[in-house]
């Protein structure tokens, strides 16, 4: 569970932190495989493709996040309202 939480914490900060500028956010998302325990949480890159598409369209921090627990693992959903 620690691996899952470490990755989710990184993902929430990367996608929702309004203090990050967009070049830094985009850079971090492109290099998502370097995030803590990324390959454990997302063993195949297409698992995060919908998130990358949504961020690419919005080009900004997420407006809202919803943290949920599914099958005893943490997961985060993001929404943009543009």
PEMOGI-V327678 format. One record per residue. N is the residue number from 1. PHI is phi in degrees with one decimal (999 if undefined). NEAR is the number of other ideal C-beta (glycine too) atoms within 12 Angstrom. Layout:
n=N phi=PHI near=NEAR
n=N phi=PHI near=NEAR
This chain:
n=1 phi=999 near=15
n=2 phi=-63.6 near=14
n=3 phi=-64.4 near=19
n=4 phi=-60.1 near=26
n=5 phi=-65.1 near=22
n=6 phi=-62.5 near=19
n=7 phi=-68.0 near=31
n=8 phi=-62.0 near=33
n=9 phi=-62.8 near=23
n=10 phi=-61.0 near=28
n=11 phi=-64.7 near=36
n=12 phi=-58.9 near=27
n=13 phi=-65.6 near=25
n=14 phi=-64.8 near=36
n=15 phi=-83.4 near=36
n=16 phi=-106.5 near=29
n=17 phi=-70.2 near=22
n=18 phi=-72.0 near=17
n=19 phi=-77.4 near=11
n=20 phi=-74.8 near=21
n=21 phi=-81.2 near=14
n=22 phi=-66.9 near=20
n=23 phi=-68.0 near=11
n=24 phi=-69.5 near=17
n=25 phi=-61.3 near=30
n=26 phi=-61.7 near=21
n=27 phi=-62.0 near=14
n=28 phi=-64.0 near=26
n=29 phi=-67.9 near=35
n=30 phi=-64.2 near=18
n=31 phi=-100.8 near=17
n=32 phi=-57.0 near=28
n=33 phi=-64.6 near=21
n=34 phi=-88.1 near=15
n=35 phi=-66.1 near=27
n=36 phi=-57.4 near=22
n=37 phi=59.5 near=24
n=38 phi=-59.2 near=26
n=39 phi=-69.8 near=17
n=40 phi=-69.3 near=20
n=41 phi=-81.4 near=29
n=42 phi=-137.1 near=27
n=43 phi=-64.8 near=13
n=44 phi=-128.8 near=12
n=45 phi=-62.8 near=18
n=46 phi=-67.8 near=11
n=47 phi=-63.5 near=19
n=48 phi=-103.4 near=29
n=49 phi=-58.5 near=15
n=50 phi=-58.0 near=15
n=51 phi=-63.2 near=30
n=52 phi=-63.6 near=26
n=53 phi=-64.9 near=15
n=54 phi=-61.8 near=23
n=55 phi=-63.9 near=31
n=56 phi=-59.9 near=17
n=57 phi=-71.6 near=14
n=58 phi=-80.3 near=24
n=59 phi=52.3 near=18
n=60 phi=-159.9 near=23
n=61 phi=-62.1 near=30
n=62 phi=-62.4 near=30
n=63 phi=-80.0 near=17
n=64 phi=-150.8 near=17
n=65 phi=-133.8 near=25
n=66 phi=-126.3 near=17
n=67 phi=-94.1 near=19
n=68 phi=-131.7 near=14
n=69 phi=-119.7 near=14
n=70 phi=-125.5 near=13
n=71 phi=50.6 near=9
n=72 phi=65.1 near=10
n=73 phi=-127.2 near=20
n=74 phi=-82.4 near=26
n=75 phi=-146.6 near=24
n=76 phi=-127.5 near=29
n=77 phi=-111.2 near=21
n=78 phi=-120.9 near=33
n=79 phi=-136.7 near=19
n=80 phi=-120.5 near=21
n=81 phi=-116.7 near=12
n=82 phi=-86.9 near=12
